[in-house]
């Protein structure tokens, strides 16, 4: 995943974690009952050197404070809330979201403390009337957060130690570089804008602007003539596409919240993080132009992990212990 520079001259360091805009061709799914074929970890490389740069990781219970920017349906919010809640749901059916987060938990700080497995849904703020307009820049995302934490009524709590601020824009809101370069990104807020340093992520609903890019494989680009999209597990192409981006950004925020912890490469302006290394890999056998073996439900929906009550399709993340992309533990049992 490449880093895109912010254009304002007073910023000397810019990191945004960007989801690829390149869709991946499809291959047949497996059944609900089993995974066939290769069981090896995917995306292995001896050339990747994921290194720790002495910064903090999120070791205490992560509280996800969400800003719903623009109009959102109750059903859409429920899909996303339940995904976040599923990260700590150890009793979910395998392969599970919690099993996928086990790879994220392998990352530790200089004291030896690992990323927490406790992730909870915190307070929410609705900004349904577009307080900063329908076209946002990267920096105006931070202004949206400022409005939420300084609101006169029901402000979001300020939690710089273990808060994670998630800005989700509705399908009629355009954000700088959306679709052309990014589907989501993460960084931290500047005290000069927000008043605090808070790790945050933005993810947009691409259902109207570019579902074939950011909601792939539940939608396909026009140039992929003859390729049929896969059925989304929760019946909402835009939101089901967002789930993998949210997972990607949360995993990177947990392991590199202030851009000085875990990443590959020597340049913090353009680091390669644990989600970047596994873009397009969703299952065993994945890599190159193949997303890997995924599951197909009896209803025909495609997914690769189970939440508390729902199914999701989420990309795998980089495991620095074995130098591979790994997913839910159950995939390799």
C-alpha contacts under 8 A as a table, 3 or more apart, distances in Angstrom:
res1	aa1	res2	aa2	distance
1	X	17	X	6.70
1	X	18	X	5.47
1	X	19	X	6.18
1	X	20	X	6.19
1	X	272	X	6.37
1	X	273	X	7.90
1	X	276	X	4.84
1	X	277	X	7.54
1	X	279	X	7.99
2	X	17	X	7.23
2	X	18	X	6.21
2	X	270	X	6.37
2	X	271	X	7.77
2	X	272	X	7.53
3	X	14	X	7.75
3	X	15	X	5.78
3	X	16	X	5.40
3	X	17	X	6.36
3	X	18	X	6.62
3	X	269	X	6.88
3	X	270	X	4.86
3	X	271	X	7.29
4	X	14	X	7.54
4	X	15	X	7.06
4	X	16	X	6.32
4	X	18	X	7.94
4	X	270	X	7.94
5	X	14	X	5.68
5	X	15	X	7.22
5	X	16	X	7.96
6	X	11	X	7.26
6	X	14	X	6.18
6	X	138	X	7.37
7	X	11	X	8.00
8	X	11	X	6.03
9	X	12	X	7.40
11	X	14	X	6.99
13	X	269	X	6.02
14	X	269	X	5.49
15	X	186	X	7.80
15	X	187	X	6.35
15	X	259	X	7.27
15	X	268	X	7.22
15	X	269	X	5.29
15	X	270	X	6.36
15	X	271	X	7.66
16	X	185	X	5.14
16	X	186	X	5.40
16	X	187	X	5.83
17	X	184	X	7.19
17	X	185	X	4.40
17	X	186	X	5.36
17	X	187	X	7.47
17	X	249	X	7.17
17	X	252	X	7.98
17	X	273	X	7.81
17	X	276	X	7.85
18	X	181	X	7.25
18	X	182	X	5.08
18	X	183	X	6.72
18	X	184	X	5.79
18	X	185	X	5.02
18	X	186	X	7.93
18	X	276	X	7.89
19	X	181	X	7.71
19	X	182	X	5.31
19	X	183	X	5.40
19	X	184	X	6.00
19	X	185	X	7.21
19	X	245	X	6.98
19	X	276	X	7.37
19	X	279	X	7.55
20	X	23	X	7.86
20	X	181	X	6.97
20	X	182	X	6.41
20	X	183	X	7.39
20	X	279	X	7.06
21	X	179	X	6.59
21	X	180	X	6.64
21	X	181	X	5.95
21	X	182	X	6.42
21	X	183	X	7.35
21	X	213	X	5.63
21	X	214	X	6.74
22	X	213	X	6.70
23	X	212	X	7.59
23	X	213	X	5.96
23	X	216	X	6.16
23	X	217	X	7.45
23	X	220	X	7.84
23	X	280	X	7.66
24	X	216	X	7.65
24	X	217	X	7.46
24	X	280	X	6.35
24	X	289	X	5.54
24	X	290	X	6.48
24	X	291	X	6.53
25	X	289	X	5.83
25	X	290	X	6.10
25	X	291	X	7.31
26	X	217	X	7.61
26	X	290	X	6.29
26	X	291	X	6.65
27	X	290	X	6.67
27	X	291	X	7.42
27	X	292	X	7.54
27	X	293	X	7.81
28	X	293	X	7.54
29	X	293	X	5.82
29	X	294	X	5.16
29	X	295	X	5.55
29	X	296	X	5.86
29	X	302	X	7.55
30	X	34	X	6.80
30	X	35	X	5.97
30	X	36	X	7.00
30	X	293	X	6.44
30	X	294	X	5.97
30	X	295	X	5.04
30	X	296	X	6.02
31	X	34	X	5.95
31	X	35	X	7.29
31	X	295	X	5.60
31	X	296	X	5.33
31	X	297	X	6.91
32	X	295	X	5.69
32	X	296	X	5.81
32	X	297	X	5.63
32	X	298	X	7.44
35	X	293	X	6.94
35	X	294	X	7.70
35	X	295	X	7.72
35	X	331	X	7.42
36	X	39	X	7.95
36	X	293	X	7.70
37	X	284	X	7.83
37	X	285	X	7.57
38	X	284	X	6.16
38	X	285	X	5.86
39	X	284	X	5.95
39	X	285	X	7.56
39	X	331	X	7.31
39	X	332	X	5.76
40	X	284	X	6.74
40	X	285	X	7.52
40	X	332	X	7.38
41	X	44	X	7.12
41	X	284	X	6.72
41	X	285	X	7.95
41	X	324	X	5.68
41	X	325	X	6.10
41	X	326	X	5.89
42	X	281	X	7.79
42	X	283	X	7.99
42	X	284	X	6.40
42	X	285	X	6.31
42	X	286	X	6.13
42	X	287	X	6.88
42	X	324	X	5.55
42	X	325	X	5.14
42	X	326	X	6.80
43	X	277	X	7.91
43	X	278	X	6.92
43	X	281	X	7.94
43	X	286	X	7.32
43	X	287	X	5.98
43	X	324	X	5.46
43	X	325	X	5.54
44	X	323	X	5.75
44	X	324	X	4.35
44	X	325	X	6.86
45	X	48	X	5.81
45	X	323	X	6.49
45	X	324	X	7.06
46	X	49	X	7.73
46	X	323	X	7.34
48	X	264	X	6.92
48	X	323	X	7.42
49	X	264	X	5.52
49	X	265	X	7.16
50	X	262	X	6.72
50	X	263	X	5.39
50	X	264	X	4.31
50	X	265	X	7.49
50	X	273	X	7.95
50	X	320	X	6.29
51	X	261	X	7.98
51	X	262	X	5.67
51	X	263	X	5.72
51	X	264	X	5.81
51	X	265	X	7.94
52	X	55	X	7.66
52	X	109	X	7.93
52	X	260	X	7.98
52	X	261	X	5.29
52	X	262	X	4.59
52	X	263	X	6.77
53	X	260	X	5.49
53	X	261	X	4.68
53	X	262	X	6.22
53	X	263	X	7.82
54	X	109	X	6.80
54	X	110	X	6.04
54	X	260	X	6.65
54	X	261	X	5.55
55	X	109	X	7.01
55	X	110	X	7.80
55	X	256	X	7.64
55	X	258	X	7.23
55	X	259	X	7.73
55	X	260	X	4.72
55	X	261	X	4.23
55	X	262	X	7.93
56	X	109	X	5.87
56	X	110	X	7.94
56	X	255	X	7.93
56	X	256	X	7.27
56	X	257	X	7.21
56	X	258	X	7.35
56	X	260	X	7.45
56	X	261	X	6.02
57	X	107	X	7.87
57	X	108	X	6.70
57	X	109	X	5.94
57	X	114	X	7.64
57	X	115	X	6.18
57	X	254	X	5.76
57	X	255	X	5.00
57	X	256	X	6.01
57	X	257	X	6.39
57	X	261	X	6.71
58	X	61	X	7.74
58	X	62	X	6.96
58	X	114	X	7.91
58	X	115	X	5.31
58	X	116	X	6.53
58	X	161	X	7.88
58	X	162	X	6.17
58	X	253	X	7.96
58	X	254	X	5.04
58	X	255	X	6.71
58	X	257	X	7.39
59	X	62	X	7.90
59	X	108	X	7.94
59	X	113	X	6.40
59	X	114	X	5.73
59	X	115	X	4.42
59	X	116	X	4.69
59	X	162	X	7.80
60	X	115	X	7.56
60	X	116	X	5.83
60	X	118	X	7.65
60	X	162	X	6.10
61	X	116	X	6.11
61	X	117	X	7.46
61	X	118	X	4.92
61	X	119	X	5.78
61	X	120	X	7.43
61	X	162	X	6.53
62	X	116	X	7.36
62	X	118	X	6.31
62	X	119	X	4.72
62	X	120	X	6.25
62	X	162	X	5.13
62	X	163	X	5.84
62	X	164	X	6.72
63	X	119	X	6.06
63	X	120	X	5.11
63	X	121	X	5.83
63	X	122	X	5.27
63	X	162	X	6.39
63	X	163	X	4.93
63	X	164	X	6.00
64	X	119	X	7.41
64	X	120	X	6.26
64	X	121	X	5.00
64	X	122	X	5.06
64	X	123	X	7.52
64	X	163	X	6.06
64	X	164	X	4.75
64	X	165	X	5.90
64	X	166	X	6.76
65	X	121	X	6.69
65	X	122	X	4.82
65	X	123	X	5.08
65	X	124	X	5.73
65	X	156	X	7.14
65	X	163	X	6.99
65	X	164	X	6.08
65	X	165	X	4.92
65	X	166	X	6.10
66	X	122	X	7.35
66	X	123	X	6.61
66	X	124	X	4.79
66	X	125	X	6.34
66	X	165	X	5.95
66	X	166	X	4.75
66	X	167	X	6.04
66	X	168	X	7.39
67	X	124	X	5.83
67	X	125	X	4.79
67	X	126	X	5.94
67	X	127	X	7.03
67	X	145	X	7.65
67	X	148	X	7.39
67	X	165	X	7.60
67	X	166	X	6.13
67	X	167	X	4.84
67	X	168	X	6.14
68	X	71	X	7.55
68	X	72	X	7.06
68	X	124	X	7.50
68	X	125	X	6.21
68	X	126	X	4.93
68	X	127	X	5.91
68	X	128	X	7.12
68	X	167	X	6.45
68	X	168	X	5.29
68	X	169	X	6.40
68	X	170	X	7.61
69	X	126	X	6.35
69	X	127	X	4.72
69	X	128	X	5.65
69	X	129	X	7.89
69	X	130	X	6.45
69	X	167	X	6.96
69	X	168	X	5.89
69	X	169	X	4.76
69	X	170	X	6.20
70	X	126	X	7.74
70	X	127	X	5.77
70	X	128	X	3.95
70	X	129	X	5.96
70	X	130	X	5.49
70	X	169	X	6.17
70	X	170	X	5.21
70	X	172	X	7.72
70	X	173	X	7.27
71	X	127	X	7.80
71	X	128	X	4.76
71	X	129	X	7.50
71	X	170	X	6.16
72	X	76	X	6.61
72	X	77	X	6.89
72	X	128	X	7.62
72	X	170	X	6.46
73	X	76	X	5.24
73	X	77	X	6.49
74	X	77	X	5.21
74	X	78	X	6.24
75	X	78	X	5.12
75	X	79	X	6.51
76	X	79	X	5.36
76	X	80	X	6.68
76	X	236	X	7.70
76	X	239	X	6.55
77	X	80	X	5.33
77	X	81	X	6.01
78	X	81	X	5.07
78	X	82	X	6.01
79	X	82	X	5.43
79	X	83	X	6.40
79	X	234	X	7.45
79	X	239	X	7.62
79	X	310	X	7.78
80	X	83	X	5.13
80	X	84	X	6.44
80	X	239	X	7.63
80	X	243	X	6.87
81	X	84	X	5.33
81	X	85	X	6.17
81	X	121	X	6.98
82	X	85	X	4.90
82	X	86	X	5.94
82	X	307	X	7.14
82	X	308	X	6.81
82	X	309	X	7.58
82	X	310	X	7.61
83	X	86	X	5.05
83	X	87	X	6.93
83	X	97	X	7.71
83	X	243	X	7.47
83	X	307	X	6.22
83	X	308	X	7.80
83	X	310	X	7.92
83	X	312	X	7.83
84	X	87	X	5.71
84	X	119	X	7.28
84	X	120	X	7.03
84	X	121	X	6.60
85	X	88	X	6.26
85	X	89	X	6.84
85	X	119	X	6.99
85	X	120	X	5.95
85	X	121	X	6.34
85	X	308	X	7.56
86	X	89	X	4.73
86	X	92	X	7.67
86	X	97	X	5.93
86	X	98	X	6.30
86	X	307	X	4.94
86	X	308	X	5.39
87	X	90	X	7.94
87	X	97	X	5.42
87	X	98	X	4.45
87	X	101	X	6.43
87	X	117	X	7.36
87	X	118	X	7.62
87	X	119	X	6.33
87	X	307	X	7.77
88	X	98	X	5.62
88	X	117	X	6.09
88	X	118	X	5.53
88	X	119	X	5.85
88	X	120	X	7.58
89	X	92	X	5.81
89	X	97	X	7.79
89	X	98	X	5.93
89	X	307	X	7.44
89	X	308	X	6.46
90	X	98	X	5.89
90	X	99	X	7.73
91	X	308	X	7.99
92	X	96	X	6.00
92	X	97	X	7.97
92	X	98	X	7.74
92	X	306	X	6.62
92	X	307	X	5.99
92	X	308	X	5.41
93	X	96	X	5.94
93	X	306	X	5.94
93	X	307	X	7.39
93	X	308	X	7.85
94	X	99	X	7.77
94	X	305	X	7.04
94	X	306	X	6.47
94	X	328	X	7.84
94	X	330	X	6.03
95	X	99	X	6.68
95	X	100	X	7.98
95	X	304	X	7.18
95	X	305	X	4.97
95	X	306	X	6.01
95	X	328	X	5.47
95	X	329	X	6.92
95	X	330	X	5.08
95	X	331	X	6.58
96	X	99	X	5.03
96	X	100	X	6.44
96	X	305	X	4.75
96	X	306	X	4.50
96	X	307	X	5.99
96	X	328	X	5.99
96	X	330	X	7.81
97	X	100	X	5.02
97	X	101	X	6.39
97	X	305	X	5.76
97	X	306	X	5.91
97	X	307	X	5.62
97	X	328	X	6.89
98	X	101	X	5.07
98	X	102	X	6.56
98	X	307	X	7.87
98	X	328	X	7.48
99	X	102	X	5.21
99	X	103	X	7.81
99	X	327	X	7.29
99	X	328	X	4.26
99	X	329	X	5.31
99	X	330	X	7.35
100	X	103	X	6.21
100	X	104	X	7.76
100	X	316	X	7.37
100	X	326	X	7.67
100	X	327	X	4.86
100	X	328	X	3.92
100	X	329	X	6.77
101	X	104	X	5.09
101	X	105	X	6.44
101	X	117	X	7.26
101	X	251	X	7.78
101	X	328	X	7.50
102	X	105	X	5.06
102	X	106	X	6.79
102	X	117	X	7.50
102	X	328	X	7.47
102	X	329	X	7.67
103	X	106	X	5.43
103	X	107	X	7.83
103	X	317	X	7.11
103	X	318	X	7.53
103	X	319	X	5.99
103	X	326	X	6.87
103	X	327	X	7.32
104	X	107	X	6.07
104	X	115	X	6.76
104	X	251	X	6.16
104	X	254	X	7.61
104	X	255	X	7.23
104	X	317	X	7.58
104	X	319	X	7.79
105	X	108	X	7.60
105	X	114	X	5.86
105	X	115	X	4.65
105	X	116	X	6.08
105	X	117	X	6.41
106	X	114	X	6.31
106	X	115	X	6.94
106	X	319	X	7.65
106	X	321	X	7.89
107	X	114	X	5.52
107	X	115	X	5.88
107	X	255	X	6.47
107	X	262	X	7.91
108	X	111	X	7.74
108	X	112	X	5.54
108	X	113	X	5.15
108	X	114	X	3.91
108	X	115	X	5.92
108	X	255	X	7.86
109	X	112	X	5.40
109	X	113	X	5.58
109	X	114	X	6.49
109	X	261	X	7.71
110	X	113	X	7.44
115	X	254	X	6.58
115	X	255	X	6.94
116	X	119	X	7.51
123	X	156	X	6.35
123	X	157	X	7.71
124	X	156	X	6.94
125	X	148	X	6.50
125	X	154	X	7.93
125	X	155	X	7.51
125	X	156	X	6.84
127	X	130	X	5.91
127	X	131	X	6.60
128	X	131	X	7.96
130	X	133	X	4.93
130	X	134	X	6.15
131	X	144	X	7.69
132	X	135	X	7.94
132	X	136	X	7.26
132	X	140	X	7.46
132	X	143	X	7.88
132	X	144	X	6.85
133	X	136	X	6.86
134	X	172	X	7.08
134	X	173	X	4.72
134	X	174	X	6.21
135	X	173	X	5.94
135	X	174	X	4.81
135	X	175	X	5.77
135	X	176	X	7.63
136	X	139	X	7.97
136	X	140	X	5.73
136	X	141	X	6.65
136	X	173	X	7.65
136	X	174	X	6.25
136	X	175	X	4.65
136	X	176	X	6.14
137	X	140	X	5.07
137	X	141	X	6.57
137	X	175	X	5.73
137	X	176	X	4.82
138	X	141	X	5.49
138	X	142	X	7.45
138	X	175	X	7.09
138	X	176	X	6.06
139	X	142	X	5.38
139	X	143	X	6.88
140	X	143	X	4.73
140	X	144	X	6.31
141	X	144	X	5.06
141	X	145	X	6.55
141	X	167	X	7.59
141	X	202	X	7.59
142	X	145	X	5.02
142	X	146	X	6.25
142	X	189	X	6.06
142	X	190	X	7.84
142	X	193	X	6.97
142	X	194	X	6.65
143	X	146	X	4.87
143	X	147	X	6.20
143	X	193	X	6.73
143	X	194	X	6.71
144	X	147	X	5.19
144	X	148	X	6.41
145	X	148	X	5.04
145	X	149	X	6.31
145	X	165	X	7.79
145	X	167	X	7.62
145	X	194	X	7.10
146	X	149	X	5.31
146	X	150	X	5.99
146	X	193	X	7.28
146	X	194	X	4.74
146	X	195	X	7.74
147	X	150	X	5.32
147	X	151	X	5.69
148	X	151	X	5.45
148	X	155	X	5.62
148	X	156	X	5.74
149	X	155	X	4.85
149	X	156	X	4.59
149	X	157	X	6.25
149	X	158	X	6.55
150	X	155	X	5.76
150	X	156	X	7.59
151	X	154	X	6.63
151	X	155	X	4.76
151	X	156	X	7.83
152	X	155	X	6.57
158	X	163	X	7.63
158	X	196	X	8.00
159	X	162	X	6.18
159	X	163	X	4.81
159	X	198	X	7.32
160	X	163	X	5.72
160	X	196	X	7.30
160	X	197	X	6.30
160	X	198	X	5.05
160	X	199	X	7.34
163	X	198	X	7.24
163	X	199	X	7.16
164	X	198	X	7.26
164	X	199	X	5.58
164	X	200	X	5.57
164	X	201	X	7.78
164	X	253	X	7.94
165	X	198	X	7.29
165	X	199	X	6.37
165	X	200	X	4.41
165	X	201	X	6.36
166	X	200	X	5.70
166	X	201	X	5.05
166	X	202	X	5.95
166	X	203	X	7.78
167	X	200	X	7.51
167	X	201	X	6.16
167	X	202	X	4.69
167	X	203	X	6.53
168	X	202	X	5.91
168	X	203	X	5.22
168	X	204	X	5.71
168	X	205	X	7.52
169	X	172	X	7.97
169	X	173	X	6.04
169	X	202	X	7.74
169	X	203	X	6.66
169	X	204	X	4.84
169	X	205	X	6.19
170	X	173	X	5.71
170	X	204	X	6.49
170	X	205	X	5.41
171	X	174	X	7.99
171	X	204	X	7.04
171	X	205	X	4.69
171	X	206	X	5.77
171	X	207	X	5.83
171	X	208	X	5.82
171	X	209	X	7.30
171	X	238	X	7.80
172	X	208	X	6.99
172	X	209	X	7.88
173	X	204	X	7.82
174	X	178	X	6.65
175	X	178	X	5.35
175	X	204	X	7.76
177	X	180	X	5.60
177	X	181	X	5.27
177	X	182	X	5.88
178	X	181	X	6.06
178	X	182	X	4.99
178	X	183	X	5.74
178	X	184	X	7.71
178	X	204	X	7.80
179	X	182	X	5.50
179	X	183	X	5.93
179	X	206	X	7.70
179	X	209	X	7.32
179	X	210	X	5.96
179	X	213	X	6.64
179	X	214	X	6.75
182	X	185	X	7.12
183	X	203	X	6.26
183	X	204	X	6.33
183	X	206	X	7.81
183	X	214	X	5.71
183	X	245	X	7.06
184	X	201	X	7.25
184	X	202	X	5.38
184	X	203	X	4.27
184	X	204	X	6.46
184	X	245	X	6.40
184	X	246	X	7.75
184	X	249	X	7.39
185	X	201	X	5.67
185	X	202	X	5.54
185	X	203	X	6.81
185	X	249	X	6.58
186	X	199	X	7.53
186	X	200	X	5.67
186	X	201	X	4.03
186	X	202	X	6.27
186	X	249	X	6.23
186	X	253	X	6.90
187	X	199	X	5.99
187	X	200	X	5.73
187	X	201	X	6.43
187	X	253	X	7.79
187	X	257	X	7.09
187	X	258	X	7.11
187	X	259	X	7.52
188	X	197	X	6.03
188	X	198	X	5.19
188	X	199	X	4.19
188	X	200	X	5.54
188	X	257	X	7.14
188	X	258	X	6.37
189	X	193	X	7.32
189	X	194	X	6.37
189	X	196	X	6.67
189	X	197	X	4.97
189	X	198	X	5.18
189	X	199	X	6.52
189	X	200	X	7.11
190	X	193	X	5.43
190	X	194	X	6.01
190	X	195	X	6.94
190	X	196	X	6.45
190	X	197	X	5.65
190	X	198	X	7.89
191	X	194	X	5.17
191	X	195	X	3.90
191	X	196	X	4.44
191	X	197	X	5.74
192	X	195	X	5.82
192	X	196	X	7.98
194	X	197	X	7.67
199	X	253	X	6.98
199	X	257	X	5.71
199	X	258	X	6.98
200	X	253	X	7.62
201	X	249	X	6.51
201	X	250	X	7.59
201	X	253	X	7.87
203	X	242	X	6.82
203	X	245	X	6.82
203	X	246	X	6.55
204	X	242	X	7.00
205	X	208	X	7.88
205	X	238	X	5.40
205	X	239	X	6.32
205	X	241	X	7.87
205	X	242	X	6.31
206	X	209	X	5.23
206	X	210	X	5.17
206	X	211	X	5.09
206	X	214	X	6.03
206	X	215	X	6.63
206	X	238	X	5.56
206	X	241	X	7.91
206	X	242	X	7.90
207	X	210	X	6.33
207	X	211	X	4.89
207	X	215	X	7.34
207	X	237	X	6.65
207	X	238	X	4.38
207	X	239	X	7.91
208	X	211	X	6.66
210	X	213	X	5.47
210	X	214	X	6.25
210	X	215	X	7.59
211	X	214	X	5.35
211	X	215	X	4.60
211	X	216	X	6.58
211	X	218	X	7.82
211	X	219	X	5.58
211	X	220	X	7.17
211	X	221	X	7.80
211	X	237	X	7.52
211	X	238	X	6.61
211	X	241	X	7.92
212	X	215	X	5.83
212	X	216	X	5.30
212	X	217	X	7.42
212	X	218	X	7.65
212	X	219	X	4.63
212	X	220	X	4.03
212	X	221	X	4.33
212	X	222	X	7.67
213	X	216	X	5.61
213	X	219	X	7.73
213	X	220	X	7.06
213	X	221	X	6.63
214	X	241	X	6.36
214	X	242	X	7.54
215	X	218	X	5.73
215	X	219	X	5.90
215	X	237	X	6.40
215	X	238	X	5.91
215	X	240	X	7.17
215	X	241	X	3.94
215	X	242	X	6.83
216	X	219	X	4.98
216	X	220	X	5.87
216	X	229	X	7.67
216	X	241	X	6.66
217	X	220	X	6.24
217	X	229	X	5.68
217	X	230	X	5.79
218	X	229	X	4.98
218	X	230	X	4.87
218	X	231	X	5.89
218	X	232	X	5.63
218	X	237	X	5.83
218	X	240	X	7.94
218	X	241	X	7.07
219	X	228	X	7.93
219	X	229	X	4.94
219	X	230	X	7.20
219	X	237	X	7.15
220	X	224	X	6.65
220	X	227	X	7.26
220	X	228	X	7.17
220	X	229	X	5.76
221	X	224	X	5.66
222	X	225	X	6.43
224	X	227	X	5.74
230	X	301	X	7.05
230	X	302	X	6.43
231	X	235	X	7.60
231	X	300	X	6.42
231	X	301	X	4.60
231	X	302	X	5.91
232	X	235	X	5.46
232	X	236	X	6.64
232	X	237	X	6.00
232	X	240	X	6.35
232	X	301	X	5.39
232	X	302	X	6.00
232	X	303	X	7.69
233	X	236	X	7.95
233	X	240	X	7.13
233	X	301	X	4.85
233	X	302	X	5.88
233	X	303	X	6.27
233	X	310	X	7.82
233	X	311	X	5.88
233	X	312	X	6.26
233	X	313	X	7.76
234	X	240	X	6.57
234	X	310	X	7.38
234	X	311	X	7.26
234	X	312	X	7.85
235	X	240	X	7.67
236	X	239	X	5.52
236	X	240	X	5.78
237	X	240	X	5.24
237	X	241	X	5.96
238	X	241	X	5.20
238	X	242	X	6.31
239	X	242	X	4.85
239	X	243	X	6.42
240	X	243	X	5.34
240	X	244	X	7.57
240	X	312	X	7.24
240	X	313	X	7.58
241	X	244	X	6.22
241	X	245	X	7.22
242	X	245	X	5.17
242	X	246	X	6.07
243	X	246	X	5.07
243	X	247	X	6.18
243	X	312	X	7.30
243	X	313	X	7.39
243	X	314	X	6.76
244	X	247	X	5.05
244	X	248	X	6.06
244	X	313	X	6.36
244	X	314	X	4.27
244	X	315	X	5.99
245	X	248	X	4.96
245	X	249	X	6.17
245	X	314	X	7.83
246	X	249	X	5.25
246	X	250	X	6.02
247	X	250	X	5.17
247	X	251	X	6.08
247	X	314	X	6.74
247	X	315	X	7.84
248	X	251	X	5.39
248	X	252	X	6.43
248	X	275	X	5.32
248	X	314	X	7.92
248	X	315	X	7.16
248	X	317	X	7.67
249	X	252	X	5.14
249	X	253	X	6.02
249	X	275	X	7.42
250	X	253	X	5.00
250	X	254	X	6.08
251	X	254	X	5.26
251	X	255	X	6.45
251	X	274	X	7.34
251	X	275	X	6.97
251	X	317	X	7.84
252	X	255	X	5.22
252	X	256	X	5.66
252	X	257	X	7.21
252	X	273	X	6.32
252	X	274	X	6.11
252	X	275	X	6.35
253	X	256	X	5.14
253	X	257	X	4.44
254	X	257	X	5.92
255	X	261	X	6.63
255	X	262	X	5.88
256	X	259	X	5.27
256	X	260	X	6.32
256	X	261	X	4.84
256	X	262	X	5.39
256	X	263	X	7.33
256	X	273	X	7.85
257	X	260	X	7.63
257	X	261	X	7.45
258	X	261	X	7.20
259	X	262	X	7.86
259	X	268	X	6.64
260	X	268	X	7.25
262	X	273	X	6.91
262	X	274	X	7.92
263	X	271	X	5.77
263	X	272	X	5.43
263	X	273	X	4.68
263	X	274	X	6.98
264	X	271	X	5.93
264	X	272	X	4.99
264	X	273	X	6.35
265	X	268	X	7.77
265	X	271	X	5.86
265	X	272	X	6.59
266	X	271	X	7.30
267	X	270	X	5.59
267	X	271	X	5.89
268	X	271	X	5.12
272	X	276	X	5.86
272	X	277	X	6.91
273	X	276	X	5.26
273	X	277	X	6.68
274	X	277	X	5.80
274	X	278	X	7.28
274	X	317	X	5.52
274	X	318	X	4.75
274	X	319	X	7.62
275	X	278	X	5.55
275	X	279	X	6.50
275	X	315	X	7.89
275	X	316	X	7.29
275	X	317	X	5.00
275	X	318	X	6.45
276	X	279	X	5.58
276	X	317	X	7.93
277	X	317	X	7.17
277	X	318	X	6.21
277	X	325	X	7.59
278	X	281	X	5.51
278	X	315	X	6.95
278	X	316	X	5.92
278	X	317	X	5.53
278	X	318	X	6.29
278	X	325	X	5.94
279	X	315	X	6.58
279	X	316	X	7.63
280	X	286	X	7.65
280	X	287	X	7.10
280	X	289	X	7.91
280	X	290	X	7.56
280	X	291	X	5.46
280	X	315	X	6.54
281	X	286	X	5.00
281	X	287	X	5.87
281	X	290	X	7.43
281	X	291	X	4.79
281	X	292	X	6.09
281	X	315	X	5.59
281	X	316	X	5.94
281	X	325	X	7.82
282	X	286	X	6.54
282	X	291	X	5.37
282	X	292	X	5.55
282	X	293	X	7.20
282	X	294	X	6.84
282	X	304	X	7.01
282	X	313	X	7.36
282	X	314	X	6.40
282	X	315	X	4.56
282	X	316	X	5.55
282	X	327	X	7.69
283	X	286	X	5.62
283	X	291	X	6.56
283	X	292	X	4.21
283	X	293	X	4.74
283	X	294	X	5.68
283	X	304	X	7.14
283	X	315	X	7.87
283	X	316	X	7.30
283	X	327	X	7.11
284	X	292	X	5.11
284	X	293	X	5.30
284	X	294	X	7.91
284	X	331	X	7.60
285	X	290	X	7.66
285	X	291	X	7.75
285	X	292	X	4.74
285	X	293	X	6.34
286	X	289	X	7.95
286	X	290	X	5.26
286	X	291	X	4.76
286	X	292	X	3.55
286	X	293	X	7.00
287	X	290	X	5.40
287	X	291	X	6.32
287	X	292	X	6.97
288	X	291	X	7.93
294	X	302	X	6.88
294	X	303	X	6.11
294	X	304	X	5.16
295	X	302	X	5.69
295	X	303	X	5.27
295	X	304	X	5.45
296	X	299	X	7.83
296	X	300	X	5.65
296	X	301	X	5.49
296	X	302	X	4.68
296	X	303	X	6.42
297	X	300	X	5.11
297	X	301	X	5.23
297	X	302	X	6.52
297	X	303	X	7.73
298	X	301	X	7.42
302	X	313	X	7.11
303	X	311	X	6.10
303	X	312	X	5.11
303	X	313	X	4.38
303	X	314	X	7.83
304	X	311	X	7.52
304	X	312	X	6.28
304	X	313	X	5.10
304	X	314	X	6.84
305	X	311	X	5.91
305	X	312	X	5.53
305	X	313	X	6.43
305	X	314	X	7.43
305	X	328	X	7.27
306	X	309	X	7.46
306	X	310	X	6.03
306	X	311	X	4.49
306	X	312	X	6.18
307	X	310	X	5.06
307	X	311	X	5.71
307	X	312	X	7.12
315	X	327	X	7.84
316	X	325	X	5.93
316	X	326	X	5.55
316	X	327	X	4.93
317	X	325	X	5.20
317	X	326	X	5.80
317	X	327	X	6.80
318	X	323	X	6.95
318	X	324	X	5.79
318	X	325	X	4.33
318	X	326	X	6.30
319	X	322	X	5.90
319	X	323	X	5.52
319	X	324	X	5.37
319	X	325	X	5.65
319	X	326	X	6.14
320	X	323	X	4.77
320	X	324	X	7.03
327	X	331	X	6.97
328	X	331	X	5.80
329	X	332	X	5.99
329	X	333	X	6.87
330	X	333	X	5.22
